[in-house]
Amino acid sequence: MVHEGLLQGRGVKVDLSLYSTEDCITKSVGAVEARTPPDLGYCTTYDFRTTGKWAIEGRLENLSDIINPMKSAFVPDALETTLLFGPDGKKAYYAMPIQRQTMHMNYWRDMLADAGFKESDIPETWAENWYFWCDKVQPALRAKGQRIFGIGHPLGVAASDTFYSFLMTAAAYEVKVVDDNGKIVLGEAKNRAAMVEALRFYTSIFAKGCTPPSSVNWLDPDNNVAFHGKQTVMTHNATISIAGKHLDDSNNASLTAEQRAQAKKNYEELIVTRKWPKGPKGNVIPNLAATKTAVIFADGKNKRRAREFMTFLMQEDSIRAFTEGSAGRWYPVTVESTKSPFWQADIHRRTVHQQFSEGTVPFDFVYNWKFTAVNAENVWAKAMQRVIQDKVTPEVAVDEMVKRITEIAG
């Protein structure tokens, strides 16, 4: 978050505050409720949890005057996320698209080989792919005395990774939660049955003992940490931050030459980024994409300077440098940036580029802004916890889920 004004020119004092993913949301919400927000805010879960709610409550500035002149520069799917209902009941651009993400799988090539398998052994079909890590790779490594888990599987209520991975799973089962008009259709028989199967499958990874027991309490960084420590062989993540960490380490002058060399090898040879497998019916799973949003707060003290900075940031040279500076963790929102040679520089980035080039679908909050509250409460993870901790059936947990979603967003 940035305070005390922002300017593309000189001589403007800037107070820049940087927070972790969880703290960024907590502090932003607190500041907004206290009517003491910064001039401009950017958190990577605003889109999931707050932007739509703030827009309709009149907490955000309408940015249409900034976006409309440069509208053709954006990837259309990215803009769709920021066209939100305002307090007047009409849609306008109340947020700026900054960066994008979609879901990937990462695994350790050397750990797979140590278990006695080749990459060609990994099935492309749904259940076979997931259970390959559970039923074949994990036991093979355990037989060698290694306390390794086949999958790093986010299940924590406080983690956005949990609902992102779960909603990808729901997409694999062809669940429809809302229609294009924002009406909740999850309770319809076909969608309810599909959601039951999605929840049953997602929680089965824990039931089979294929993910660390602590994963029920994981925050967003924790599946990354377990993977880096080689406690898990495979994990799924909504950016290539896992591989990116090793690229960062390979250029980190504070590490030893040996550590940098190992990090380089990890990035270039040992860590693999790949798409999710085909769905349970052999269907291609759509790439569920999120667009990260920056906002200017209506109660900010220096909105004019914030607008100047936002306009500056969204110039092609500026936004490209900002996005590529994340070493591939975030994908561009502008058409020209997607053409950059940066996205062909290595296999990890090429995989990301391919996924976005195949097309993406947005989250449900694009159609019904109240799903930001659904995600903030993480009803998806709470349903998992009911199955895992309270031993209710997936059918009961889904019915509770439908009831709660209807209360929040109906």
ZAFI-678254 format. One line per field, with one value per residue (C-alpha): residue in three letters; residue number from 1; x, y, z. Coordinates in Angstrom, 1 decimal. Layout:
// residues N
aa: ALA | ...
i: NUM | ...
u: X | ...
v: Y | ...
w: Z | ...
// end
This chain:
// residues 410
aa: MET | VAL | HIS | GLU | GLY | LEU | LEU | GLN | GLY | ARG | GLY | VAL | LYS | VAL | ASP | LEU | SER | LEU | TYR | SER | THR | GLU | ASP | CYS | ILE | THR | LYS | SER | VAL | GLY | ALA | VAL | GLU | ALA | ARG | THR | PRO | PRO | ASP | LEU | GLY | TYR | CYS | THR | THR | TYR | ASP | PHE | ARG | THR | THR | GLY | LYS | TRP | ALA | ILE | GLU | GLY | ARG | LEU | GLU | ASN | LEU | SER | ASP | ILE | ILE | ASN | PRO | MET | LYS | SER | ALA | PHE | VAL | PRO | ASP | ALA | LEU | GLU | THR | THR | LEU | LEU | PHE | GLY | PRO | ASP | GLY | LYS | LYS | ALA | TYR | TYR | ALA | MET | PRO | ILE | GLN | ARG | GLN | THR | MET | HIS | MET | ASN | TYR | TRP | ARG | ASP | MET | LEU | ALA | ASP | ALA | GLY | PHE | LYS | GLU | SER | ASP | ILE | PRO | GLU | THR | TRP | ALA | GLU | ASN | TRP | TYR | PHE | TRP | CYS | ASP | LYS | VAL | GLN | PRO | ALA | LEU | ARG | ALA | LYS | GLY | GLN | ARG | ILE | PHE | GLY | ILE | GLY | HIS | PRO | LEU | GLY | VAL | ALA | ALA | SER | ASP | THR | PHE | TYR | SER | PHE | LEU | MET | THR | ALA | ALA | ALA | TYR | GLU | VAL | LYS | VAL | VAL | ASP | ASP | ASN | GLY | LYS | ILE | VAL | LEU | GLY | GLU | ALA | LYS | ASN | ARG | ALA | ALA | MET | VAL | GLU | ALA | LEU | ARG | PHE | TYR | THR | SER | ILE | PHE | ALA | LYS | GLY | CYS | THR | PRO | PRO | SER | SER | VAL | ASN | TRP | LEU | ASP | PRO | ASP | ASN | ASN | VAL | ALA | PHE | HIS | GLY | LYS | GLN | THR | VAL | MET | THR | HIS | ASN | ALA | THR | ILE | SER | ILE | ALA | GLY | LYS | HIS | LEU | ASP | ASP | SER | ASN | ASN | ALA | SER | LEU | THR | ALA | GLU | GLN | ARG | ALA | GLN | ALA | LYS | LYS | ASN | TYR | GLU | GLU | LEU | ILE | VAL | THR | ARG | LYS | TRP | PRO | LYS | GLY | PRO | LYS | GLY | ASN | VAL | ILE | PRO | ASN | LEU | ALA | ALA | THR | LYS | THR | ALA | VAL | ILE | PHE | ALA | ASP | GLY | LYS | ASN | LYS | ARG | ARG | ALA | ARG | GLU | PHE | MET | THR | PHE | LEU | MET | GLN | GLU | ASP | SER | ILE | ARG | ALA | PHE | THR | GLU | GLY | SER | ALA | GLY | ARG | TRP | TYR | PRO | VAL | THR | VAL | GLU | SER | THR | LYS | SER | PRO | PHE | TRP | GLN | ALA | ASP | ILE | HIS | ARG | ARG | THR | VAL | HIS | GLN | GLN | PHE | SER | GLU | GLY | THR | VAL | PRO | PHE | ASP | PHE | VAL | TYR | ASN | TRP | LYS | PHE | THR | ALA | VAL | ASN | ALA | GLU | ASN | VAL | TRP | ALA | LYS | ALA | MET | GLN | ARG | VAL | ILE | GLN | ASP | LYS | VAL | THR | PRO | GLU | VAL | ALA | VAL | ASP | GLU | MET | VAL | LYS | ARG | ILE | THR | GLU | ILE | ALA | GLY
i: 1 | 2 | 3 | 4 | 5 | 6 | 7 | 8 | 9 | 10 | 11 | 12 | 13 | 14 | 15 | 16 | 17 | 18 | 19 | 20 | 21 | 22 | 23 | 24 | 25 | 26 | 27 | 28 | 29 | 30 | 31 | 32 | 33 | 34 | 35 | 36 | 37 | 38 | 39 | 40 | 41 | 42 | 43 | 44 | 45 | 46 | 47 | 48 | 49 | 50 | 51 | 52 | 53 | 54 | 55 | 56 | 57 | 58 | 59 | 60 | 61 | 62 | 63 | 64 | 65 | 66 | 67 | 68 | 69 | 70 | 71 | 72 | 73 | 74 | 75 | 76 | 77 | 78 | 79 | 80 | 81 | 82 | 83 | 84 | 85 | 86 | 87 | 88 | 89 | 90 | 91 | 92 | 93 | 94 | 95 | 96 | 97 | 98 | 99 | 100 | 101 | 102 | 103 | 104 | 105 | 106 | 107 | 108 | 109 | 110 | 111 | 112 | 113 | 114 | 115 | 116 | 117 | 118 | 119 | 120 | 121 | 122 | 123 | 124 | 125 | 126 | 127 | 128 | 129 | 130 | 131 | 132 | 133 | 134 | 135 | 136 | 137 | 138 | 139 | 140 | 141 | 142 | 143 | 144 | 145 | 146 | 147 | 148 | 149 | 150 | 151 | 152 | 153 | 154 | 155 | 156 | 157 | 158 | 159 | 160 | 161 | 162 | 163 | 164 | 165 | 166 | 167 | 168 | 169 | 170 | 171 | 172 | 173 | 174 | 175 | 176 | 177 | 178 | 179 | 180 | 181 | 182 | 183 | 184 | 185 | 186 | 187 | 188 | 189 | 190 | 191 | 192 | 193 | 194 | 195 | 196 | 197 | 198 | 199 | 200 | 201 | 202 | 203 | 204 | 205 | 206 | 207 | 208 | 209 | 210 | 211 | 212 | 213 | 214 | 215 | 216 | 217 | 218 | 219 | 220 | 221 | 222 | 223 | 224 | 225 | 226 | 227 | 228 | 229 | 230 | 231 | 232 | 233 | 234 | 235 | 236 | 237 | 238 | 239 | 240 | 241 | 242 | 243 | 244 | 245 | 246 | 247 | 248 | 249 | 250 | 251 | 252 | 253 | 254 | 255 | 256 | 257 | 258 | 259 | 260 | 261 | 262 | 263 | 264 | 265 | 266 | 267 | 268 | 269 | 270 | 271 | 272 | 273 | 274 | 275 | 276 | 277 | 278 | 279 | 280 | 281 | 282 | 283 | 284 | 285 | 286 | 287 | 288 | 289 | 290 | 291 | 292 | 293 | 294 | 295 | 296 | 297 | 298 | 299 | 300 | 301 | 302 | 303 | 304 | 305 | 306 | 307 | 308 | 309 | 310 | 311 | 312 | 313 | 314 | 315 | 316 | 317 | 318 | 319 | 320 | 321 | 322 | 323 | 324 | 325 | 326 | 327 | 328 | 329 | 330 | 331 | 332 | 333 | 334 | 335 | 336 | 337 | 338 | 339 | 340 | 341 | 342 | 343 | 344 | 345 | 346 | 347 | 348 | 349 | 350 | 351 | 352 | 353 | 354 | 355 | 356 | 357 | 358 | 359 | 360 | 361 | 362 | 363 | 364 | 365 | 366 | 367 | 368 | 369 | 370 | 371 | 372 | 373 | 374 | 375 | 376 | 377 | 378 | 379 | 380 | 381 | 382 | 383 | 384 | 385 | 386 | 387 | 388 | 389 | 390 | 391 | 392 | 393 | 394 | 395 | 396 | 397 | 398 | 399 | 400 | 401 | 402 | 403 | 404 | 405 | 406 | 407 | 408 | 409 | 410
u: 0.0 | 1.2 | 0.5 | 1.0 | 0.6 | 2.1 | 3.5 | 5.3 | 7.4 | 9.7 | 9.6 | 6.6 | 7.1 | 6.0 | 5.3 | 5.5 | 4.3 | 4.9 | 3.0 | 2.6 | -0.4 | -2.5 | -1.4 | -2.1 | -5.7 | -6.2 | -4.5 | -6.4 | -9.8 | -9.0 | -7.9 | -11.0 | -13.4 | -11.7 | -11.9 | -8.2 | -7.1 | -3.9 | -4.2 | -3.6 | -3.6 | -2.4 | -2.8 | -2.7 | -6.0 | -8.0 | -9.8 | -10.8 | -11.9 | -12.6 | -12.6 | -16.2 | -17.5 | -15.6 | -16.8 | -20.5 | -20.1 | -18.6 | -15.2 | -13.3 | -12.7 | -14.1 | -11.1 | -12.9 | -11.4 | -8.0 | -8.8 | -11.1 | -8.4 | -6.1 | -8.8 | -7.5 | -4.1 | -5.5 | -6.2 | -10.0 | -10.2 | -8.2 | -10.5 | -13.5 | -12.5 | -12.4 | -15.8 | -17.7 | -21.0 | -20.7 | -23.0 | -25.3 | -26.0 | -24.1 | -20.9 | -17.7 | -14.0 | -13.4 | -10.0 | -7.0 | -5.8 | -2.2 | -1.1 | -2.7 | -2.3 | -3.6 | -3.0 | 0.0 | 1.6 | 5.2 | 7.2 | 10.8 | 12.3 | 15.1 | 12.7 | 10.5 | 13.6 | 14.7 | 11.3 | 12.1 | 9.8 | 10.3 | 8.3 | 6.6 | 5.1 | 3.0 | -0.6 | -2.5 | -5.9 | -7.5 | -7.6 | -4.7 | -2.5 | -3.2 | -3.1 | 0.2 | 1.9 | 0.0 | 0.0 | 3.2 | 5.7 | 5.1 | 5.3 | 8.5 | 10.2 | 8.9 | 10.3 | 13.7 | 13.2 | 12.3 | 9.3 | 8.0 | 4.5 | 3.5 | 1.5 | 1.5 | -2.3 | -3.6 | -6.5 | -6.2 | -9.2 | -7.0 | -5.3 | -6.4 | -4.4 | -7.0 | -10.0 | -8.1 | -7.0 | -10.5 | -12.3 | -9.9 | -11.0 | -14.6 | -14.0 | -12.5 | -15.8 | -17.7 | -19.4 | -21.3 | -21.8 | -23.4 | -24.8 | -23.7 | -26.2 | -24.8 | -27.6 | -26.5 | -27.1 | -25.0 | -28.1 | -29.4 | -29.2 | -26.5 | -24.2 | -24.7 | -23.8 | -20.7 | -19.7 | -20.1 | -17.7 | -15.2 | -15.2 | -15.0 | -12.0 | -10.2 | -10.5 | -9.4 | -5.8 | -5.8 | -7.7 | -5.1 | -2.3 | -0.7 | -0.3 | 1.3 | -1.1 | -0.3 | -1.8 | -5.2 | -3.8 | -1.5 | -1.4 | -0.5 | 3.3 | 3.2 | 2.8 | 5.8 | 7.9 | 7.1 | 8.1 | 11.3 | 12.3 | 11.6 | 8.9 | 6.6 | 7.3 | 4.5 | 2.3 | -0.1 | 0.2 | -1.4 | 1.8 | 5.3 | 6.6 | 7.9 | 10.3 | 10.9 | 12.3 | 15.2 | 15.8 | 16.0 | 18.4 | 20.7 | 21.3 | 21.5 | 24.9 | 24.4 | 24.4 | 27.5 | 28.6 | 27.6 | 24.1 | 23.6 | 24.8 | 22.3 | 19.5 | 20.3 | 20.2 | 16.9 | 15.4 | 16.8 | 16.8 | 15.1 | 11.8 | 9.1 | 6.1 | 3.2 | -0.5 | -3.2 | -4.2 | -7.5 | -10.7 | -12.5 | -14.4 | -11.4 | -12.4 | -9.8 | -9.9 | -10.3 | -7.5 | -9.2 | -7.5 | -7.5 | -6.5 | -4.8 | -6.2 | -4.9 | -7.4 | -7.6 | -9.6 | -12.5 | -11.4 | -7.7 | -6.2 | -4.2 | -6.4 | -5.1 | -1.6 | -2.7 | -4.4 | -1.2 | 0.8 | -1.8 | -1.6 | 2.2 | 2.2 | 0.0 | 2.2 | 3.6 | 7.2 | 6.3 | 3.8 | 6.0 | 9.0 | 6.9 | 5.4 | 8.6 | 10.4 | 8.5 | 10.5 | 7.4 | 5.3 | 2.6 | 1.4 | 0.8 | -2.5 | -1.5 | -1.4 | 2.0 | 3.6 | 2.3 | 4.5 | 7.6 | 10.6 | 10.6 | 7.8 | 9.9 | 13.1 | 12.7 | 10.4 | 8.5 | 7.6 | 6.7 | 4.3 | 2.6 | 2.4 | 0.9 | -1.8 | -2.8 | -2.7 | -5.1 | -7.7 | -8.9 | -12.2 | -12.8 | -13.9 | -17.5 | -17.1 | -16.9 | -20.6 | -21.7 | -19.6 | -20.8 | -18.6 | -15.7 | -17.4 | -17.8 | -14.1 | -13.2 | -15.1 | -13.6 | -16.7 | -14.9 | -12.2 | -14.8 | -16.6 | -13.3 | -12.8 | -16.2 | -15.4 | -11.8 | -12.2 | -15.9 | -16.3 | -19.5 | -20.3 | -19.4 | -23.2 | -23.8 | -20.9 | -22.0 | -25.6 | -24.2 | -22.0 | -25.0 | -27.0 | -24.2 | -23.4 | -27.1 | -27.1 | -24.1 | -24.6 | -28.2
v: 0.0 | 3.5 | 6.6 | 10.4 | 10.6 | 9.2 | 11.0 | 10.1 | 13.2 | 14.4 | 15.8 | 13.9 | 12.2 | 8.6 | 6.3 | 2.7 | -0.1 | -3.8 | -6.6 | -10.4 | -11.7 | -12.2 | -9.0 | -6.9 | -7.9 | -7.5 | -4.1 | -2.9 | -3.9 | -2.3 | 1.0 | 1.1 | 0.5 | 3.2 | 5.5 | 6.0 | 4.1 | 4.7 | 6.6 | 3.5 | -0.2 | -3.4 | -6.8 | -10.0 | -11.2 | -8.0 | -9.5 | -12.7 | -11.1 | -7.3 | -5.4 | -6.2 | -5.5 | -2.2 | -1.1 | -1.5 | 0.1 | 3.2 | 2.7 | 2.9 | 5.5 | 4.9 | 4.4 | 4.3 | 7.6 | 6.0 | 2.6 | 3.6 | 5.4 | 2.4 | -0.3 | -1.9 | -2.5 | -5.0 | -8.7 | -8.8 | -11.5 | -9.3 | -6.3 | -8.4 | -8.8 | -5.1 | -4.2 | -4.0 | -2.8 | 0.6 | 2.1 | 3.4 | -0.1 | 0.4 | -1.3 | 0.6 | 0.0 | 0.3 | -1.4 | -1.6 | -5.0 | -5.4 | -9.1 | -12.5 | -16.0 | -19.5 | -22.9 | -25.2 | -28.3 | -28.6 | -31.7 | -32.7 | -34.6 | -36.1 | -37.3 | -39.0 | -40.7 | -41.7 | -43.4 | -45.4 | -43.7 | -41.7 | -38.6 | -40.7 | -42.8 | -39.9 | -40.6 | -37.9 | -39.0 | -37.5 | -39.9 | -41.9 | -38.8 | -37.7 | -41.2 | -41.9 | -39.6 | -41.2 | -44.8 | -45.3 | -42.5 | -42.0 | -45.7 | -46.1 | -43.3 | -44.5 | -47.9 | -46.2 | -44.8 | -41.3 | -39.7 | -38.1 | -37.1 | -37.5 | -34.3 | -30.9 | -30.3 | -27.0 | -27.4 | -24.5 | -22.2 | -19.1 | -19.8 | -18.5 | -21.5 | -23.8 | -22.3 | -21.7 | -25.4 | -26.6 | -24.5 | -25.9 | -29.3 | -28.3 | -27.1 | -30.5 | -32.1 | -29.5 | -27.9 | -24.7 | -22.5 | -19.4 | -18.7 | -15.8 | -13.5 | -14.3 | -16.6 | -19.4 | -22.7 | -24.9 | -26.4 | -27.8 | -31.6 | -31.9 | -29.3 | -30.5 | -34.1 | -32.9 | -30.8 | -33.8 | -35.7 | -32.8 | -32.5 | -36.3 | -36.4 | -33.3 | -34.6 | -38.1 | -37.0 | -36.2 | -39.3 | -41.4 | -39.8 | -38.4 | -34.8 | -33.6 | -33.6 | -29.9 | -29.1 | -28.7 | -25.5 | -24.3 | -20.6 | -19.6 | -20.0 | -23.4 | -25.7 | -23.8 | -24.3 | -28.0 | -28.4 | -26.4 | -28.6 | -31.7 | -32.9 | -33.3 | -34.5 | -32.7 | -29.7 | -27.4 | -23.6 | -20.6 | -19.1 | -20.3 | -18.8 | -22.2 | -22.4 | -18.6 | -18.9 | -21.0 | -18.6 | -15.8 | -17.9 | -18.6 | -14.8 | -14.1 | -12.8 | -13.5 | -17.2 | -19.3 | -20.2 | -23.8 | -22.8 | -20.6 | -23.4 | -25.8 | -23.3 | -22.9 | -26.6 | -26.8 | -24.2 | -25.4 | -29.2 | -30.5 | -28.7 | -29.2 | -27.0 | -28.6 | -28.2 | -30.1 | -33.4 | -34.0 | -34.0 | -37.1 | -37.5 | -36.9 | -33.3 | -30.5 | -28.4 | -24.7 | -22.5 | -20.7 | -17.3 | -14.5 | -10.9 | -9.0 | -5.6 | -2.2 | 0.3 | 4.0 | 4.5 | 7.0 | 8.2 | 8.6 | 12.0 | 12.3 | 10.8 | 13.1 | 12.0 | 8.4 | 8.7 | 10.2 | 7.3 | 4.7 | 6.2 | 6.1 | 2.5 | 1.3 | 2.6 | -0.5 | 0.0 | 0.4 | -2.4 | -4.8 | -4.1 | -4.5 | -7.8 | -9.3 | -8.2 | -11.0 | -13.6 | -15.1 | -15.4 | -13.2 | -13.1 | -9.8 | -8.0 | -6.2 | -7.7 | -6.4 | -7.8 | -11.3 | -11.1 | -10.4 | -12.8 | -13.1 | -15.7 | -17.9 | -17.7 | -21.1 | -24.1 | -22.7 | -19.5 | -21.2 | -23.5 | -20.5 | -18.7 | -21.8 | -22.1 | -18.5 | -18.7 | -21.6 | -19.3 | -18.8 | -18.5 | -16.1 | -16.8 | -16.6 | -13.2 | -11.7 | -12.6 | -12.1 | -9.7 | -11.3 | -14.2 | -12.1 | -12.6 | -16.3 | -16.5 | -14.4 | -16.8 | -19.7 | -21.8 | -24.2 | -25.0 | -25.1 | -27.9 | -29.8 | -29.4 | -30.7 | -33.9 | -34.3 | -33.2 | -33.7 | -36.8 | -35.7 | -37.1 | -35.0 | -34.8 | -33.2 | -30.8 | -29.7 | -29.1 | -26.9 | -25.2 | -24.5 | -23.1 | -20.8 | -19.6 | -18.8 | -16.8 | -14.8 | -14.4 | -15.4
w: 0.0 | -0.8 | 1.3 | 1.0 | -2.7 | -5.8 | -8.8 | -12.0 | -11.7 | -8.9 | -5.4 | -4.1 | -0.7 | -0.8 | 2.2 | 0.9 | 3.1 | 2.1 | 3.8 | 3.5 | 1.6 | 4.7 | 6.5 | 3.4 | 3.4 | 7.1 | 7.2 | 4.1 | 5.4 | 8.8 | 7.1 | 4.9 | 7.7 | 9.8 | 6.7 | 6.8 | 3.7 | 1.7 | -1.5 | -3.6 | -2.6 | -4.2 | -2.6 | -4.6 | -3.0 | -3.4 | -6.4 | -4.5 | -1.2 | -1.3 | -4.6 | -5.6 | -2.2 | -1.9 | -5.3 | -4.6 | -1.2 | -2.7 | -1.2 | -4.5 | -7.2 | -10.6 | -12.9 | -16.2 | -17.2 | -17.0 | -18.5 | -21.4 | -23.4 | -23.1 | -23.2 | -26.4 | -24.8 | -22.3 | -22.6 | -22.6 | -19.9 | -17.6 | -18.0 | -17.3 | -13.6 | -13.0 | -14.5 | -11.3 | -9.9 | -8.2 | -5.6 | -8.3 | -9.5 | -12.8 | -13.9 | -14.3 | -13.9 | -10.2 | -10.2 | -12.4 | -13.8 | -12.9 | -13.2 | -13.7 | -12.4 | -13.2 | -11.7 | -12.3 | -11.0 | -9.9 | -9.1 | -8.4 | -11.3 | -9.1 | -6.4 | -9.1 | -10.4 | -6.9 | -6.5 | -9.6 | -12.1 | -15.3 | -16.4 | -19.1 | -16.3 | -15.1 | -16.2 | -18.1 | -16.8 | -13.7 | -10.8 | -12.1 | -12.2 | -8.6 | -7.1 | -9.0 | -6.5 | -3.6 | -4.4 | -6.3 | -5.7 | -2.0 | -1.0 | -3.2 | -1.3 | 2.1 | 1.4 | 1.2 | 4.7 | 3.5 | 5.3 | 2.1 | 1.1 | -2.5 | -2.7 | -1.0 | -0.9 | 0.5 | 2.9 | 5.3 | 5.8 | 5.8 | 2.5 | -0.9 | -2.3 | -0.9 | -2.6 | -5.9 | -6.0 | -5.0 | -7.5 | -10.2 | -9.0 | -9.2 | -12.7 | -13.6 | -12.4 | -14.5 | -11.5 | -12.3 | -9.2 | -10.8 | -14.2 | -16.4 | -14.6 | -11.2 | -10.1 | -7.8 | -9.5 | -7.3 | -5.7 | -8.9 | -8.9 | -11.6 | -10.0 | -6.5 | -7.5 | -9.3 | -6.3 | -4.0 | -6.2 | -6.3 | -2.5 | -2.1 | -4.4 | -3.0 | 0.6 | -0.4 | -0.8 | 2.9 | 3.8 | 2.0 | 4.0 | 0.8 | 2.1 | 5.4 | 8.3 | 8.8 | 5.4 | 7.1 | 8.7 | 5.9 | 4.9 | 1.3 | 1.6 | 3.3 | 0.3 | -1.2 | 2.0 | 2.1 | -1.5 | -1.2 | 1.8 | -0.3 | 2.1 | -0.8 | -4.4 | -6.1 | -5.3 | -7.1 | -7.0 | -8.7 | -9.8 | -10.7 | -7.4 | -6.5 | -9.4 | -9.2 | -5.7 | -7.0 | -9.8 | -7.3 | -5.1 | -8.1 | -8.4 | -4.7 | -3.8 | -0.1 | -0.8 | -1.3 | -4.9 | -4.1 | -3.0 | -6.1 | -8.3 | -6.7 | -7.0 | -10.7 | -11.2 | -9.4 | -11.6 | -14.9 | -14.5 | -11.4 | -10.9 | -13.5 | -14.2 | -16.0 | -16.6 | -14.6 | -16.1 | -18.0 | -16.0 | -14.7 | -18.0 | -20.2 | -20.5 | -20.8 | -17.6 | -18.3 | -17.0 | -14.1 | -14.1 | -11.6 | -12.3 | -9.5 | -9.0 | -7.7 | -6.4 | -5.5 | -2.3 | -2.2 | 1.2 | 0.2 | 0.8 | -2.4 | -5.1 | -7.8 | -7.3 | -7.0 | -10.5 | -11.9 | -10.6 | -11.8 | -15.3 | -15.2 | -13.9 | -16.7 | -19.5 | -21.4 | -20.4 | -16.7 | -16.3 | -18.3 | -16.1 | -13.0 | -14.1 | -15.5 | -12.3 | -10.5 | -12.5 | -14.1 | -11.0 | -12.6 | -16.2 | -18.1 | -18.5 | -21.6 | -25.1 | -25.9 | -22.8 | -23.6 | -26.8 | -24.8 | -25.3 | -21.5 | -21.8 | -24.0 | -21.9 | -20.1 | -19.8 | -16.7 | -18.4 | -21.7 | -19.8 | -18.2 | -21.6 | -23.2 | -20.6 | -21.0 | -24.8 | -24.6 | -23.1 | -19.5 | -17.6 | -14.7 | -11.1 | -10.1 | -8.4 | -11.9 | -12.3 | -8.7 | -6.6 | -3.3 | -4.0 | -2.8 | 0.6 | -0.1 | -0.8 | 2.2 | 4.4 | 2.4 | 2.5 | 0.3 | 2.8 | 5.6 | 3.7 | 3.5 | 7.2 | 7.9 | 6.0 | 7.3 | 10.9 | 11.7 | 9.6 | 7.9 | 4.4 | 1.4 | 0.7 | 4.0 | 3.6 | 0.2 | 1.4 | 4.1 | 1.6 | -0.7 | 2.2 | 3.3 | -0.2 | -0.7 | 2.6 | 1.5 | -2.2 | -3.0
// end
